[in-house]
Amino acid sequence: MVTTDENRQDSRAVSIGTIAIIEDEQAISDSIAARLRAEGFAVEVAEDGPSGVDLVNRIAPDLVILDVMLPGFDGFEVCRRIQKERHVPVIMLTARDSEVDQVLGLGVGADDYVTKPFSPRALVARVHAVLRRATTNDSAATPERYRHGSIEIDPSGRLACVDGETVHLTVTEFDLAVWFLRYPNVIFTREELLMKVWGYADGSGERTVDSHIQAVRRKLGSGFIRTAHGVGYGLGAR
């Protein structure tokens, strides 16, 4: 079932972006939607997996807020299907604080992961942070391309290749990889990475960093990011 914003056409004309919420608990979706609309976003809501996929395909939103546990099929399957045609930033919601769930979510293309219960205000802050990363072109501040062993990354085109083959990275994975290439001799704590790469001023979500590090290693090679035990992470050897 899809709940359409009755004033969608008018709101989209002045909105700062369009958000799709796929969540079967109406109290949660209503709370998130109200906060996002107050921030200037156009919002549409779906309440199950199949309707969520249809909604995303129909409106091509700037970002999707996606619950893991949905009727029809779960959020992992929704994320997998909506990423087939075009990458769309996704923030996944779950009631289960499980690292396995985080890895699964990131593996199907999610950019971030928020555990219930959460503050709608904090979630909207994450929406802004993900969208800011997705739309920022840092080409003026970075070289045309980075090369690190068999890895080549083009910041302006947001393209990553390994041995000449294109590798799909989510918005967050790409920005994390570029950050390490930009500062090859620095070890960053999890809190520093959350502030510098994610843009989260409160530094919360350190396990999210670990899950994204695993995802980047899986796609670019296990040696791309090294662990400095007891400190954090840095760029690995070529």
Secondary structure, DSSP 4 states (H G I P E B T S, - for coil): -EE--TTHHHHHHH-S-EEEEE-S-HHHHHHHHHHHHHTT-EEEEE-SHHHHHHHHHHH--SEEEEESS-SSS-HHHHHHHHTTTS---EEEEES---HHHHHHHHHTT-SEEEESS--HHHHHHHHHHHHHHHH---GGGS-S-EEETTEEEETTTTEEEETTEEE---HHHHHHHHHHHHSTT--B-HHHHIIIII--TT---HHHHHHHHHHHHHHH-TTSEEEETTTEEEE---
